[in-house]
Amino acid sequence: MKRIRKETYRTFSWFTLSAVASFTIDIGLFWVFSRWLEEDSPVMYITFATVIARTMSAVFNYTVNRRLVFKSGSKICS
């Protein structure tokens, strides 16, 4: 019983850390891209910065959850 509880807490802890890291990356990249794109595209810079930051954050989050949280190292079948 204690082993199951320990494994559950470990998984939850990794999942929480990956979510916080993903949030930090998302906000940080949004800030960088919004500053960078503000002069080049004054009308759409928020949209572009959001799409780029969210996409990169999602890829990071998926990779971390797959490898560390759920420990799935198998290749994805096409």
Secondary structure, DSSP 8 states (H G I E B T S, - for coil): -HHHHHHHHHHHHHHHHHHHHHHHHHHHHHHHHHHHHTTT-TTTHHHHHHHHHHHHHHHHHHHHIIIIIS---S----
